[in-house]
Amino acid sequence: MPGILGKKLGMTQIFADDGVVHPVTVIEAGPCLVVQRKDSATDGYDAVQIGMVEDRPYKRVTKPLEGHFKKGGVAPLRRLVELRVDAESELKAGDQVKADIFEVDDYVDVVGTGKGKGFQGVMKRYGFSGGGATHGSMFHRAPGSIGQASDPSRVFPGTRLPGRMGGKRITMKNLRIVKLDVEKNLLYVKGSVPGPNNSYITIQRAKRG
């Protein structure tokens, strides 16, 4: 199994045997159910669609999704994600995936959606230094010149300007699993992962590194 769907619970710290403290993110990894198994014969590629089992049931299910879950033989799930697998994989609809697919010291890539910051200026969005703060300065947090009047008399595409910040898909690569609690389906991953607490994230085996 290449990965699992989980929830970010928050951050804490763990002391190693040599006394070094490691900041870690606690992730509730599963349990998940396989909703659909795709293969190259019918779909053109091999993959599994999994969903995370939660305490509260998912009731706002549309008719098409209701039929999709019924075909897979599983109860409706709130969040689904698709992961590529090998053609030899024996996973099928209804199988359960838990945190025990990983081991301590494994390296993983974590995919999530970063926190949305709303509309922000260039100082917060791109780290511009801004203008003088005192002595009669009338230029404080503005971006400054963004183009010339006569030539080229336009603003070049890609110019860093104020706008919507955050809320994008982010992948954190090569994070080490420091601790594993199989009974509670908890992963303790060294470092931070994108998104607010209780947001959905995908944990996959590291592709590089």
Residue frames as a rotation matrix with the C-alpha (Angstrom) as fourth column:
MET 1
0.578 0.816 0.000 0.00
0.816 -0.578 0.000 0.00
0.000 0.000 -1.000 0.00
PRO 2
-0.165 -0.751 0.639 1.60
0.722 -0.534 -0.441 3.29
0.672 0.389 0.630 -1.09
GLY 3
-0.885 -0.153 0.439 -0.12
-0.107 -0.851 -0.514 5.53
0.452 -0.502 0.737 1.47
ILE 4
-0.343 0.777 -0.528 -3.09
0.934 0.343 -0.103 6.38
0.101 -0.528 -0.843 3.64
LEU 5
-0.048 0.445 0.894 -5.52
0.150 -0.882 0.447 9.19
0.987 0.156 -0.025 4.33
GLY 6
-0.306 -0.135 -0.942 -5.34
0.926 0.187 -0.328 10.93
0.221 -0.973 0.068 7.69
LYS 7
0.749 0.529 0.399 -6.09
0.359 -0.830 0.427 13.96
0.557 -0.177 -0.811 9.83
LYS 8
-0.415 -0.868 0.273 -3.65
0.242 -0.395 -0.886 16.45
0.877 -0.301 0.374 11.31
LEU 9
0.452 0.589 -0.670 -4.26
0.771 0.120 0.625 16.58
0.448 -0.800 -0.400 15.07
GLY 10
0.971 -0.166 0.172 -1.59
-0.223 -0.885 0.408 19.09
0.084 -0.435 -0.896 16.10
MET 11
0.239 -0.963 -0.127 2.06
-0.100 0.106 -0.989 19.43
0.966 0.249 -0.071 17.10
THR 12
0.982 -0.088 0.165 4.07
-0.159 0.076 0.984 18.38
-0.099 -0.993 0.061 20.15
GLN 13
0.196 -0.969 -0.151 7.64
-0.877 -0.105 -0.469 17.35
0.438 0.224 -0.870 20.95
ILE 14
0.983 0.029 -0.182 9.38
0.028 0.952 0.305 14.04
0.182 -0.305 0.935 21.62
PHE 15
0.367 -0.898 0.241 12.70
-0.875 -0.247 0.416 13.45
-0.314 -0.363 -0.877 23.39
ALA 16
0.540 -0.288 -0.791 15.01
-0.396 0.742 -0.541 10.95
0.742 0.605 0.287 21.71
ASP 17
0.819 -0.245 -0.519 17.18
0.514 0.714 0.475 8.47
0.255 -0.656 0.711 23.62
ASP 18
-0.201 -0.979 0.029 20.17
0.895 -0.196 -0.400 10.80
0.397 -0.054 0.916 23.36
GLY 19
-0.233 0.184 -0.955 18.19
0.742 -0.602 -0.297 13.68
-0.629 -0.777 0.003 24.90
VAL 20
-0.994 -0.106 -0.037 17.62
0.052 -0.724 0.687 15.59
-0.099 0.681 0.725 21.67
VAL 21
-0.233 0.966 -0.112 14.11
0.124 -0.085 -0.989 17.07
-0.964 -0.245 -0.100 21.41
HIS 22
-0.928 -0.006 0.372 12.26
0.371 0.080 0.925 16.64
-0.035 0.997 -0.072 18.09
PRO 23
-0.463 0.832 -0.305 9.23
-0.627 -0.551 -0.551 18.73
-0.626 -0.064 0.777 17.07
VAL 24
-0.949 0.172 0.263 6.62
0.287 0.819 0.497 16.34
-0.130 0.547 -0.827 15.67
THR 25
-0.473 0.867 -0.154 3.19
-0.868 -0.429 0.249 16.50
0.150 0.251 0.956 14.10
VAL 26
-0.708 0.330 0.625 0.60
-0.087 0.837 -0.540 14.00
-0.701 -0.437 -0.564 15.37
ILE 27
-0.544 0.489 -0.682 -1.43
-0.813 -0.105 0.573 12.48
0.209 0.866 0.454 12.53
GLU 28
-0.061 0.619 0.783 -4.48
-0.422 0.695 -0.582 10.23
-0.904 -0.366 0.219 12.87
ALA 29
-0.636 -0.307 -0.708 -3.74
-0.769 0.184 0.611 7.86
-0.057 0.934 -0.353 9.98
GLY 30
-0.535 0.513 -0.671 -6.88
-0.134 0.732 0.668 5.89
0.834 0.447 -0.323 9.19
PRO 31
-0.498 -0.180 0.848 -8.40
0.274 0.895 0.351 3.46
-0.823 0.407 -0.396 9.54
CYS 32
-0.369 0.318 -0.874 -9.36
-0.831 -0.534 0.157 3.64
-0.417 0.784 0.461 5.87
LEU 33
0.146 0.480 0.865 -11.49
0.153 0.853 -0.499 1.46
-0.977 0.205 0.051 3.60
VAL 34
-0.920 -0.392 0.014 -10.86
0.034 -0.044 0.998 0.69
-0.391 0.919 0.054 -0.05
VAL 35
-0.026 0.960 -0.280 -13.90
-0.361 -0.270 -0.893 2.01
-0.932 0.078 0.353 -1.94
GLN 36
0.927 0.312 -0.207 -12.81
-0.283 0.224 -0.932 1.15
-0.245 0.923 0.296 -5.49
ARG 37
-0.012 -0.927 0.375 -10.02
0.121 0.371 0.921 -0.81
-0.993 0.056 0.107 -7.19
LYS 38
0.761 0.205 -0.616 -9.05
-0.525 -0.364 -0.769 0.44
-0.382 0.909 -0.169 -10.63
ASP 39
0.096 -0.747 0.658 -7.00
0.317 0.649 0.691 -1.61
-0.944 0.142 0.299 -13.10
SER 40
-0.629 -0.503 -0.592 -5.41
-0.347 -0.500 0.793 -1.03
-0.695 0.705 0.140 -16.47
ALA 41
-0.828 0.335 0.449 -7.93
0.550 0.642 0.534 -3.27
-0.109 0.690 -0.716 -18.26
THR 42
0.119 0.990 0.081 -11.02
0.991 -0.123 0.049 -1.22
0.058 0.075 -0.995 -17.39
ASP 43
0.815 0.232 -0.532 -9.64
0.388 -0.899 0.202 2.18
-0.431 -0.371 -0.822 -16.32
GLY 44
0.787 -0.550 0.281 -6.32
0.111 -0.322 -0.940 2.42
0.607 0.771 -0.193 -18.13
TYR 45
-0.269 -0.880 0.390 -4.21
-0.481 -0.228 -0.847 2.50
0.835 -0.416 -0.362 -14.94
ASP 46
0.024 0.190 -0.982 -3.88
0.628 0.761 0.162 0.74
0.778 -0.621 -0.101 -11.58
ALA 47
-0.706 -0.183 0.684 -5.02
-0.338 -0.762 -0.552 2.59
0.622 -0.621 0.477 -8.46
VAL 48
-0.371 0.635 -0.677 -7.14
0.866 0.499 -0.007 2.33
0.334 -0.589 -0.736 -5.33
GLN 49
-0.230 0.403 0.886 -9.66
-0.242 -0.905 0.349 4.82
0.943 -0.134 0.305 -4.01
ILE 50
-0.460 -0.001 -0.888 -9.72
0.771 0.496 -0.400 4.94
0.441 -0.868 -0.227 -0.21
GLY 51
0.163 0.548 0.820 -11.80
-0.176 -0.802 0.571 6.82
0.971 -0.237 -0.034 2.34
MET 52
-0.835 -0.535 0.128 -11.22
-0.167 0.025 -0.986 7.50
0.524 -0.844 -0.110 6.02
VAL 53
0.012 0.820 -0.573 -13.58
0.620 0.443 0.647 5.93
0.785 -0.363 -0.503 8.57
GLU 54
-0.740 -0.218 0.636 -14.77
-0.244 -0.794 -0.556 8.52
0.627 -0.567 0.534 11.12
ASP 55
-0.907 0.384 -0.172 -16.87
0.313 0.344 -0.886 8.46
-0.281 -0.857 -0.432 14.29
ARG 56
-0.213 0.867 -0.450 -19.62
-0.317 -0.497 -0.808 10.67
-0.924 -0.029 0.380 12.87
PRO 57
-0.138 0.207 0.969 -21.51
0.749 0.662 -0.035 9.15
-0.649 0.720 -0.246 9.90
TYR 58
-0.907 -0.171 -0.384 -21.62
-0.130 -0.754 0.643 10.99
-0.400 0.634 0.662 6.59
LYS 59
-0.218 0.945 0.244 -25.29
0.501 0.323 -0.803 11.65
-0.837 -0.053 -0.544 5.76
ARG 60
0.403 0.385 -0.830 -25.18
-0.394 -0.745 -0.538 14.31
-0.826 0.544 -0.149 3.02
VAL 61
-0.602 -0.597 0.530 -24.58
0.124 0.585 0.801 11.81
-0.789 0.548 -0.278 0.21
THR 62
-0.222 0.498 -0.838 -25.72
-0.907 -0.420 -0.009 12.48
-0.357 0.759 0.545 -3.35
LYS 63
0.739 0.618 0.267 -27.45
-0.459 0.753 -0.472 9.77
-0.493 0.227 0.840 -5.36
PRO 64
0.674 -0.532 -0.512 -24.43
-0.379 0.346 -0.858 9.09
0.634 0.773 0.032 -7.64
LEU 65
-0.375 -0.858 0.351 -22.09
-0.762 0.070 -0.644 8.80
0.528 -0.509 -0.679 -4.63
GLU 66
0.089 0.493 0.865 -24.59
-0.859 0.477 -0.184 6.61
-0.504 -0.727 0.466 -2.81
GLY 67
0.957 0.255 -0.138 -24.48
-0.287 0.765 -0.576 4.16
-0.042 0.591 0.805 -5.73
HIS 68
0.278 -0.940 -0.199 -20.68
-0.500 0.036 -0.865 4.38
0.820 0.340 -0.460 -5.83
PHE 69
-0.447 -0.429 0.785 -20.35
-0.893 0.158 -0.422 3.40
0.057 -0.889 -0.454 -2.16
LYS 70
0.457 0.703 0.544 -22.99
-0.683 0.670 -0.291 0.69
-0.569 -0.238 0.787 -2.53
LYS 71
0.834 -0.202 -0.513 -21.06
-0.340 0.545 -0.766 -0.84
0.435 0.814 0.386 -5.41
GLY 72
-0.182 -0.983 0.005 -17.93
-0.516 0.091 -0.852 -0.93
0.837 -0.157 -0.524 -3.27
GLY 73
0.299 0.404 -0.864 -19.83
0.424 0.755 0.500 -2.47
0.855 -0.516 0.055 -0.36
VAL 74
-0.661 -0.537 -0.525 -18.84
0.721 -0.257 -0.644 0.23
0.211 -0.803 0.557 2.15
ALA 75
0.345 0.752 -0.562 -20.71
0.857 -0.496 -0.138 2.87
-0.382 -0.434 -0.816 4.14
PRO 76
0.715 -0.048 0.697 -20.59
0.408 -0.781 -0.472 6.47
0.567 0.622 -0.539 2.82
LEU 77
0.079 -0.800 -0.595 -17.32
0.955 -0.111 0.276 8.24
-0.287 -0.590 0.755 3.70
ARG 78
0.707 0.282 -0.649 -16.71
0.277 -0.954 -0.113 11.97
-0.651 -0.099 -0.752 3.95
ARG 79
0.404 -0.673 -0.620 -13.34
-0.787 -0.601 0.139 12.21
-0.466 0.432 -0.772 2.18
LEU 80
0.848 -0.132 0.512 -11.90
0.329 0.890 -0.315 10.09
-0.414 0.436 0.799 -0.64
VAL 81
0.276 -0.807 -0.523 -8.43
-0.803 -0.492 0.336 10.01
-0.528 0.327 -0.783 -2.18
GLU 82
0.998 0.056 -0.043 -6.92
-0.070 0.761 -0.644 7.96
-0.004 0.646 0.763 -4.99
LEU 83
0.233 -0.963 0.139 -3.45
-0.704 -0.068 0.707 6.38
-0.671 -0.262 -0.694 -4.85
ARG 84
0.377 -0.203 -0.904 -1.54
-0.797 0.425 -0.428 4.53
0.471 0.882 -0.001 -7.56
VAL 85
0.373 -0.272 0.887 -0.64
-0.529 0.723 0.444 0.87
-0.762 -0.635 0.126 -6.90
ASP 86
-0.728 -0.651 -0.215 1.21
-0.592 0.437 0.677 -1.86
-0.347 0.620 -0.703 -8.75
ALA 87
-0.097 0.692 -0.715 -0.69
-0.851 0.315 0.420 -4.14
0.516 0.650 0.558 -11.10
GLU 88
-0.456 -0.156 -0.876 0.18
0.103 0.969 -0.226 -7.09
0.884 -0.193 -0.426 -8.82
SER 89
-0.857 0.129 0.498 -1.54
-0.509 -0.357 -0.783 -5.50
0.077 -0.925 0.372 -5.82
GLU 90
-0.712 0.588 -0.384 -4.24
0.501 0.808 0.308 -7.72
0.491 0.027 -0.870 -4.30
LEU 91
-0.853 0.428 -0.299 -6.20
-0.003 -0.575 -0.818 -4.87
-0.522 -0.697 0.492 -2.71
LYS 92
-0.631 0.735 0.248 -9.92
0.541 0.188 0.819 -4.92
0.556 0.651 -0.517 -3.40
ALA 93
-0.273 0.626 0.730 -13.03
-0.448 -0.755 0.479 -2.97
0.851 -0.196 0.486 -2.41
GLY 94
0.779 0.626 -0.047 -13.85
-0.193 0.310 0.931 -3.41
0.597 -0.716 0.362 1.27
ASP 95
0.182 -0.790 -0.585 -10.28
0.785 0.475 -0.398 -4.02
0.592 -0.387 0.707 2.44
GLN 96
0.978 0.134 -0.160 -9.10
0.207 -0.691 0.693 -2.06
-0.018 -0.711 -0.703 5.46
VAL 97
0.139 -0.950 0.280 -5.92
0.502 -0.176 -0.847 0.02
0.853 0.259 0.452 5.55
LYS 98
0.924 0.139 -0.357 -4.37
0.383 -0.324 0.865 1.05
0.005 -0.936 -0.353 8.88
ALA 99
0.758 -0.649 0.071 -1.32
-0.652 -0.755 0.062 2.90
0.013 -0.093 -0.996 10.15
ASP 100
0.431 -0.620 0.655 0.64
-0.180 0.652 0.736 -0.36
-0.884 -0.436 0.170 10.42
ILE 101
0.883 -0.183 0.433 1.55
0.468 0.274 -0.840 -0.11
0.035 0.944 0.327 6.73
PHE 102
0.484 -0.749 0.452 4.36
-0.370 -0.643 -0.670 2.19
0.793 0.157 -0.588 7.98
GLU 103
0.517 -0.421 -0.745 7.21
0.797 0.554 0.240 1.58
0.312 -0.718 0.622 10.41
VAL 104
0.814 -0.316 -0.488 9.33
0.104 -0.746 0.657 3.80
-0.572 -0.586 -0.574 12.63
ASP 105
-0.196 -0.930 -0.310 12.11
-0.057 -0.304 0.951 5.59
-0.979 0.204 0.007 10.68
ASP 106
-0.051 0.261 0.964 10.18
0.968 0.250 -0.017 5.33
-0.245 0.932 -0.265 7.40
TYR 107
-0.816 -0.208 -0.539 10.23
0.081 -0.965 0.250 8.47
-0.572 0.161 0.804 5.26
VAL 108
-0.057 0.910 0.411 6.95
0.916 0.212 -0.341 9.84
-0.397 0.357 -0.845 3.90
ASP 109
-0.934 -0.015 0.357 5.61
0.190 -0.868 0.459 12.66
0.303 0.497 0.813 1.73
VAL 110
-0.384 0.817 -0.431 2.65
0.724 -0.024 -0.690 14.51
-0.574 -0.576 -0.582 3.26
VAL 111
-0.799 0.217 0.561 0.18
0.373 -0.553 0.745 16.32
0.472 0.805 0.360 1.00
GLY 112
-0.167 0.773 -0.611 -2.29
0.899 -0.136 -0.417 18.86
-0.405 -0.619 -0.673 2.37
THR 113
0.251 0.329 0.910 -3.92
0.650 -0.754 0.093 22.23
0.717 0.569 -0.403 1.79
GLY 114
-0.723 -0.662 -0.196 -2.20
0.605 -0.470 -0.642 25.14
0.333 -0.583 0.741 3.49
LYS 115
-0.171 0.642 -0.748 -3.98
0.766 -0.391 -0.511 27.67
-0.620 -0.660 -0.425 5.68
GLY 116
0.115 0.298 0.948 -5.84
0.846 -0.530 0.065 30.35
0.521 0.794 -0.313 3.76
LYS 117
-0.564 -0.429 -0.706 -4.70
0.748 -0.628 -0.216 33.88
-0.350 -0.650 0.675 4.66
GLY 118
0.534 0.825 -0.184 -7.17
0.631 -0.534 -0.563 35.84
-0.563 0.185 -0.806 2.52
PHE 119
0.704 -0.234 0.671 -6.26
0.459 -0.572 -0.680 38.98
0.543 0.786 -0.295 0.57
GLN 120
0.559 -0.606 -0.567 -2.81
0.577 -0.207 0.790 40.20
-0.596 -0.768 0.234 1.67
GLY 121
0.879 -0.308 -0.364 -0.34
-0.435 -0.831 -0.347 42.89
-0.196 0.463 -0.864 0.65
VAL 122
0.639 -0.668 -0.381 3.12
-0.156 0.373 -0.915 42.37
0.753 0.644 0.133 -0.80
MET 123
-0.164 -0.747 0.645 4.92
-0.878 -0.187 -0.440 42.68
0.450 -0.638 -0.625 2.55
LYS 124
0.034 0.228 0.973 3.14
-0.741 0.659 -0.129 39.70
-0.671 -0.716 0.191 4.07
ARG 125
0.892 0.443 0.093 2.64
-0.263 0.673 -0.691 37.80
-0.369 0.592 0.717 0.83
TYR 126
0.789 -0.614 0.029 6.18
0.297 0.340 -0.892 38.09
0.538 0.712 0.451 -0.58
GLY 127
0.456 -0.637 -0.622 8.27
0.842 0.083 0.532 39.56
-0.287 -0.767 0.574 2.23
PHE 128
0.244 -0.342 0.908 8.85
0.495 -0.761 -0.419 43.01
0.834 0.551 -0.016 0.74
SER 129
-0.556 -0.569 -0.606 10.73
0.807 -0.194 -0.558 45.29
0.200 -0.799 0.567 3.15
GLY 130
0.560 0.821 -0.109 8.42
0.828 -0.550 0.113 48.27
0.032 -0.154 -0.988 2.65
GLY 131
0.189 -0.437 0.880 9.31
0.310 -0.823 -0.475 51.96
0.932 0.363 -0.020 2.86
GLY 132
-0.813 -0.566 0.137 10.38
0.105 -0.375 -0.921 54.23
0.573 -0.734 0.364 5.66
ALA 133
-0.126 0.791 -0.598 8.20
0.909 0.333 0.250 54.28
0.397 -0.512 -0.761 8.76
THR 134
0.379 0.206 -0.902 8.96
0.714 -0.686 0.144 57.82
-0.589 -0.698 -0.407 9.99
HIS 135
-0.477 -0.672 -0.566 10.40
0.278 -0.726 0.628 61.25
-0.833 0.142 0.534 9.01
GLY 136
-0.108 0.542 -0.834 7.57
-0.615 -0.695 -0.372 62.25
-0.781 0.472 0.408 6.73
SER 137
-0.971 -0.241 0.012 7.64
-0.146 0.629 0.764 59.12
-0.192 0.739 -0.646 4.58
MET 138
-0.040 0.987 -0.153 4.43
-0.863 -0.111 -0.492 58.63
-0.503 0.112 0.857 2.61
PHE 139
0.211 0.014 -0.977 5.51
-0.695 0.705 -0.141 55.21
0.687 0.709 0.158 1.32
HIS 140
-0.055 -0.157 0.986 5.00
-0.960 0.278 -0.009 52.45
-0.273 -0.947 -0.167 3.89
ARG 141
-0.260 0.038 0.965 3.56
-0.153 0.985 -0.080 49.12
-0.953 -0.168 -0.250 2.72
ALA 142
0.705 0.538 -0.462 2.96
-0.496 -0.091 -0.863 49.75
-0.506 0.838 0.203 -0.99
PRO 143
0.674 -0.434 0.598 4.69
0.553 0.833 -0.017 47.60
-0.491 0.342 0.801 -3.67
GLY 144
-0.209 -0.770 -0.603 6.40
-0.034 -0.611 0.791 50.54
-0.977 0.186 0.102 -5.40
SER 145
-0.165 0.092 -0.982 6.85
-0.917 -0.382 0.118 50.88
-0.364 0.920 0.147 -9.15
ILE 146
0.074 0.250 0.965 5.28
0.055 0.965 -0.255 48.03
-0.996 0.072 0.058 -11.16
GLY 147
0.205 -0.043 0.978 6.02
0.945 0.269 -0.186 49.35
-0.255 0.962 0.096 -14.68
GLN 148
-0.743 -0.544 -0.390 7.05
0.389 -0.825 0.410 52.32
-0.545 0.153 0.824 -16.80
ALA 149
0.035 0.836 -0.547 4.81
-0.097 -0.542 -0.835 54.92
-0.995 0.082 0.062 -18.45
SER 150
0.264 0.069 -0.962 6.08
-0.881 -0.388 -0.270 55.09
-0.392 0.919 -0.041 -22.03
ASP 151
0.236 -0.248 -0.939 7.93
-0.603 0.721 -0.342 51.81
0.762 0.647 0.021 -22.56
PRO 152
-0.955 0.269 0.126 6.73
0.270 0.608 0.746 49.07
0.124 0.747 -0.653 -22.15
SER 153
-0.658 0.718 0.228 3.64
-0.728 -0.683 0.050 50.91
0.192 -0.134 0.972 -20.75
ARG 154
0.432 0.789 -0.438 2.21
-0.453 0.609 0.651 47.77
0.780 -0.083 0.620 -19.26
VAL 155
0.201 -0.308 0.930 2.62
-0.926 0.250 0.283 45.50
-0.319 -0.918 -0.235 -16.23
PHE 156
-0.483 -0.480 -0.732 4.55
-0.723 0.691 0.025 42.32
0.494 0.541 -0.680 -16.98
PRO 157
0.629 0.674 -0.387 2.85
-0.372 0.698 0.612 38.98
0.683 -0.241 0.690 -16.23
GLY 158
0.343 -0.465 -0.816 4.09
0.675 0.726 -0.130 37.46
0.653 -0.506 0.563 -12.97
THR 159
-0.416 -0.461 0.784 4.72
-0.173 -0.806 -0.566 40.78
0.893 -0.371 0.255 -11.24
ARG 160
-0.554 0.154 -0.818 4.38
0.759 0.498 -0.420 40.25
0.343 -0.853 -0.393 -7.48
LEU 161
-0.559 0.506 0.656 1.29
-0.346 -0.862 0.370 42.16
0.753 -0.020 0.657 -6.36
PRO 162
-0.669 0.412 0.618 -1.26
-0.636 0.113 -0.764 42.00
-0.384 -0.904 0.186 -3.53
GLY 163
-0.165 0.666 -0.728 -3.75
-0.711 0.431 0.556 39.16
0.684 0.609 0.402 -3.76
ARG 164
0.811 0.568 0.141 -5.07
-0.528 0.608 0.593 35.94
0.251 -0.555 0.793 -2.28
MET 165
-0.271 -0.958 0.092 -2.54
-0.847 0.192 -0.495 34.19
0.456 -0.212 -0.864 -0.08
GLY 166
-0.748 -0.120 0.653 -2.44
-0.509 0.735 -0.448 30.55
-0.427 -0.667 -0.611 1.05
GLY 167
0.250 0.926 0.283 -5.08
-0.558 0.377 -0.740 27.89
-0.791 0.027 0.611 0.60
LYS 168
0.308 -0.220 -0.926 -2.95
-0.907 0.227 -0.355 25.95
0.288 0.949 -0.130 -1.90
ARG 169
0.991 -0.002 -0.133 -1.97
0.020 0.991 0.133 22.30
0.131 -0.135 0.982 -2.17
ILE 170
0.289 -0.926 0.242 1.42
-0.940 -0.322 -0.112 21.74
0.182 -0.195 -0.964 -0.51
THR 171
0.844 -0.128 -0.520 3.64
0.117 0.992 -0.054 18.65
0.523 -0.015 0.852 -0.43
MET 172
0.441 -0.727 0.527 6.18
-0.887 -0.263 0.380 18.25
-0.137 -0.635 -0.760 2.40
LYS 173
0.653 -0.235 -0.720 8.78
-0.313 0.782 -0.539 15.69
0.689 0.577 0.438 1.31
ASN 174
-0.062 -0.789 -0.611 10.98
0.225 0.585 -0.779 13.22
0.972 -0.185 0.141 3.18
LEU 175
0.083 0.157 0.984 9.51
-0.894 -0.424 0.143 13.55
0.440 -0.892 0.105 6.68
ARG 176
-0.687 -0.461 -0.562 10.67
-0.193 0.861 -0.471 10.84
0.701 -0.215 -0.680 9.10
ILE 177
0.531 0.839 -0.119 8.26
-0.197 0.260 0.945 8.85
0.824 -0.479 0.304 11.24
VAL 178
-0.407 -0.725 0.556 9.61
-0.681 -0.165 -0.714 9.20
0.609 -0.669 -0.426 14.78
LYS 179
-0.834 0.225 0.504 6.95
-0.323 0.541 -0.777 7.21
-0.447 -0.811 -0.379 16.64
LEU 180
-0.551 0.663 -0.507 4.07
-0.437 0.288 0.852 4.91
0.711 0.691 0.131 15.71
ASP 181
-0.696 0.457 0.554 1.00
-0.472 0.292 -0.832 3.99
-0.542 -0.840 0.013 17.77
VAL 182
-0.924 0.278 -0.263 -0.74
-0.077 0.538 0.839 1.17
0.375 0.795 -0.476 15.88
GLU 183
-0.586 0.733 -0.346 -3.59
0.800 0.455 -0.391 0.72
-0.129 -0.506 -0.853 18.39
LYS 184
0.071 0.607 -0.791 -4.68
0.387 -0.748 -0.539 4.37
-0.919 -0.267 -0.288 18.12
ASN 185
0.404 0.017 0.915 -3.64
0.915 0.020 -0.404 4.74
-0.025 1.000 -0.007 14.43
LEU 186
0.927 -0.131 -0.350 -1.31
-0.052 -0.973 0.226 7.62
-0.370 -0.192 -0.909 15.26
LEU 187
0.386 -0.851 0.356 1.79
0.839 0.164 -0.519 8.68
0.383 0.499 0.777 13.36
TYR 188
0.718 -0.295 -0.631 4.34
0.198 -0.782 0.591 11.06
-0.667 -0.549 -0.503 14.88
VAL 189
0.560 -0.457 0.691 6.11
0.787 0.031 -0.617 12.73
0.260 0.889 0.377 11.96
LYS 190
-0.162 -0.717 -0.678 9.16
0.798 -0.500 0.338 14.93
-0.581 -0.486 0.653 12.50
GLY 191
-0.971 -0.234 0.054 8.53
0.228 -0.825 0.517 18.55
-0.077 0.515 0.854 11.51
SER 192
-0.377 0.858 -0.348 5.42
-0.321 -0.474 -0.820 20.39
-0.869 -0.197 0.454 10.42
VAL 193
-0.667 0.290 0.687 2.83
0.716 0.505 0.482 19.48
-0.207 0.813 -0.544 7.81
PRO 194
-0.931 0.268 0.248 0.53
-0.121 -0.867 0.483 21.83
0.345 0.420 0.840 5.85
GLY 195
-0.169 0.984 -0.057 -2.98
0.173 0.087 0.981 22.77
0.970 0.156 -0.185 6.92
PRO 196
-0.178 0.206 0.962 -4.84
-0.876 -0.478 -0.060 23.62
0.448 -0.854 0.266 10.13
ASN 197
-0.885 -0.069 0.461 -5.64
-0.348 0.755 -0.555 21.11
-0.309 -0.652 -0.692 12.86
ASN 198
-0.153 0.823 0.547 -8.32
0.060 0.561 -0.826 18.53
-0.986 -0.093 -0.135 11.96
SER 199
0.318 0.209 -0.925 -7.67
-0.876 -0.308 -0.371 19.00
-0.362 0.928 0.085 8.23
TYR 200
0.883 0.057 0.466 -7.35
0.085 0.957 -0.278 16.02
-0.461 0.285 0.840 5.89
ILE 201
0.143 -0.881 -0.452 -3.90
-0.927 -0.279 0.251 15.08
-0.347 0.383 -0.856 4.63
THR 202
0.955 0.069 -0.289 -2.50
-0.202 0.864 -0.461 12.27
0.218 0.499 0.839 2.50
ILE 203
0.274 -0.883 0.381 0.54
-0.724 0.071 0.686 10.35
-0.633 -0.464 -0.620 3.73
GLN 204
0.962 -0.009 -0.271 2.53
-0.206 0.626 -0.752 8.54
0.176 0.780 0.600 1.04
ARG 205
0.547 -0.833 0.083 5.81
0.637 0.479 0.604 6.71
-0.542 -0.277 0.793 0.97
ALA 206
0.301 -0.504 -0.810 8.63
-0.343 -0.849 0.401 9.06
-0.890 0.156 -0.428 0.02
LYS 207
0.976 0.097 0.195 9.36
0.150 0.350 -0.925 8.98
-0.158 0.932 0.327 -3.71
ARG 208
0.413 -0.887 0.207 12.85
0.098 -0.183 -0.978 10.48
0.905 0.424 0.011 -3.41
GLY 209
0.094 -0.481 0.872 15.48
-0.829 -0.523 -0.199 10.71
0.552 -0.703 -0.448 -0.75
